[in-house]
């Protein structure tokens, strides 16, 4: 990867554009692999047009660059060879028409209005239209913590992204009864960025336990031995294994163990709270 590739493209733009100094490394990390290729790139938020020229320089002449803005004045950039669509990013009907006209895209960069509604509806509307191997990048996600944008809120964009993490982990086989995320293979978080990586085939791989057929040494599982509760019941299970065959006693043992586990978890969670710094 060339150092500062996106920064150099930004500096060379003939029209005004503002960025944060930390953004260029994220652009380079996720966008560099698309340089010089025939791709469709969509940026939401046009303003002075500076970033349109930045991305043309960055991706090269084969890239189809599309700008989206609510301001109809953005149409002026069509004379420079860019495709411009005017509409509200919080309007699902607008996005439906957009998808029908544009077709599949490789990259979406949301640098639009930064409200929760705009960001969430944009992701919900456009992620299904991104090609496998593509990315959807939402920037300026620090607005989820800003009072002028309604933060903090349980319905902020960051909370929405966290919920998608749940959907990704629900692909694990033990949670097969839960609905799971089927488009975004993974999500990356950076300062002011959330990146959705699109890989439908990888999302559909069945999660199951596999082994490499190597020599099995019957190593004992010690994962809970640092817990006094678990160590006690592990000892009792070995010492009095015959008692577990008595159904009534077995139920009582299970009940006591679950109760003690509940108490243990409450105490451990209290101790762990000091590590939750933010």
N, C-alpha and C positions, 0 to 999 in steps of 0.2 A: 504493500500500500504506500502510495506517495504521501509524504508528510504534508499536512496543510493543504491538501488538494481542494477541499471545499472553500477554505479561507481564501486561497489565491483566486478562485473563481468569483468569490464575493467581492473581493477588492477590485477586480477588473470590470465589474458591472458599471455601465455608464449612468445608471439611475440609482437614486437614493434607496437604501435598505438598512435596517437596523437588526442586529443580532446580539446575542449574549456571547461572551468570549468562550464559554464552555461548550457551545453547541457544535462547533466544527468537528470536534473529535467524534461525536456521535454520528454526524452526517457521513464522515469518512468511513467509519466502521461498518455501517449498514448499506451505504449507497455505492461505494467504490466498485463493487463487483458488477455493477450495471453500466459502468462507463464504457462508451464506444459501442454500445449495443442498441438494437432496435427495440426500444421500450416505450411504454406510455407512462408518463409521470404526471401526477395531479397534485397541484399545490392549492390549498384553500387559504385565501388571503393574498390579495394582489397589491393593494395600496399604490405606491409609487412605481411599481413594476420592476424595481431593482433586482428582486430575487428571481424573476422570470429569466432575466439575462444571465444571472448567476448559474442557474441550473442548465441553461443551454450550453454555457461554457464548460460546466462540470461534466455533463453526460455526453456531450458531443453532438454532431449534426444529425445523427441517426435517431435521436430521441424525439418523441412526440411530447411537447410540453403543453400542459393544459392548466389554465388558471381559473379559479372560482372565486367570485366576490359578489357581495350584495350590491355594490355600487355599480350602476350601469356605465359610469365613466371608464371602467376597466376595459371596456370594449375597444378603446383606442389602441390597445396592444395587439389587436388582430392584424393591424397593418404591418406589424413586425414579424408576422409569421406564427404567432401564438394562438392557440384556441382558447377562447374566453367564454365561460358560462356564468350568467348572472342569476343569482337566486339565494335564498336563505338556507344555510346549512342546517338549520333546525326544522326544515320543511321536508318531511318524508316524500311528499309527492314530487318536489323538485329533484330529489336524489333518484327517485324511480325513473323520471324522464331522462335524467343525466345518464344513468346506467344504460338505458335503452339506446341512447344516441352514441355513447362513447364505446361501449363494449368493455371487455376485460382490460384491466390495467395492471401494471407491475408495482407501482409505488404510489401511495397516498401520503402526503405530508399535510397535516392539519395545523396551519398557522393562522387560523381564522379568528373568531370572536372570543374564544377561550372560556365561554360559559359552560357550565356542566351540561345543560341541555344541548347546546351546539355540538360539544365534543362527543357525547354519548350517542346522539342520533346519527352523527357522521359515521362513527365506527359501526353502528348497527346497520346502517344503510349501505356502506361501501365495502366492508370486509368480505361479504360473500362474493363481491365482484373482482377481488384481487386474485391474480394467477398464483398457482403454486410456486413457491420460491420467492414470492413477493413480500413486501412489508407494508404495514400501515403504521405511520409514526405520528404521534400526537405530541406537539411541543408546547411549552409554556404551561405545563401541568402544575406549576407552583400556584396557579390560581385556585386550586382546590383548598388551599390553606389561607386564602385572602378574604377578609371580611367583605370587601366591596364586591366579591363574586359569590357571597353567601356562605363562605366557609367559616368554621369547619362544619361539615354536613355529612350525614350518613348516606346522602345521595349525590355526593361529589363525584367527579370523574375518577379520582384516585380510588374511591371506594368501589366504583363500578369495575375498575381494572382489577382490584383485589378479588372481587366476586368472580371474575373470569379465571383467576388463578384456582379458585375452588373447582370450577368446571373442568380445568385441565387435570387436576389431581383426581377428580371423580372418574377419570378413565381407568384408574387402577382397578384390577379385577374384583377386589372385595366390595367395590362400590358400584357394581354394574347396574343396580336398580336405580341409581341416581342419574338424572340427565347430565350429560357432560359436553364439554367444548369440542366441536367437530371441525373447526376451521383453523383457529390459531393453535399451532403446535406448541408455541412457547411465547412468553412475554418477558421482555427485559425492561428494567427500570433504571433510569439515570436521572441525574439532577435535571428537573424540568422536562423530562421525556418519558413517555411510555411507548414501547415498540412491540407491535404484534407481528410475529413471524408466521407466515401462512404456508402450511404444508398439510393438506387434507389427507393424503395417503398415510403420513406418519401418525396422524390423529386416529386413524382407523385400525392401526396395528393392535391386535388382540393382546391385552395385558395378561400374561400367565407366567407362572414360575417355570424356569428352565434351569438345567444344569449342564456342565461340560463333560459329564461322564468320566471325570477323573476319579482317582482312588478316594473312597469314603472312609474316614478315620473315626467316625462316630464321636466327634468332638462335642463335649457338653456345652450347652448354651448358658452362658453366665451373664446374659444381658441385665437380669434383674437382681443379681447378687449384691449390688450396692444398696438395695432396698431391704430394710430389716423385715418388713411385712412379707415380701416375696420370698426372702431367704428362709423365714420361719415356716411358711407353708410348703416350701420346697423340701425342707427337712422332714416335716410331718408326713408329707406324701410318700417319702421314701421309707420312713420309720414305721408308719402304720398304713401301708398300702392296702392291706386286706380290709380295713375299716371302710374304705371308699366304696366297697361293693355293697354296703348297706345303704339302700336308696335314701331313706329318711335322714340318716347321718350325713350322707353325701350332700344332700340339699342344704342341711344346716351349715356344713363346712363352706360350701359355695357362698351362702348368704353372709357368713361372717367375713369371709375373704373379700367379698365385694364391698362390704361396709368399711372394712379397714383400708381397702384401696381408695375409697372415696375420701376418707379422712386424710390418708397419705397425700392424695392429689391436691387437696385443699391446702395442706401445709406446704407442699412443694411449690405450688403456684404462688403462695405468699412470698416464699424465699426467692423465687425467680423474678418477682416483680422488679427487683433492683436492676435487672439487666435490660429492662424495657425503658430505654433512656429517653425516648422521644414521644 
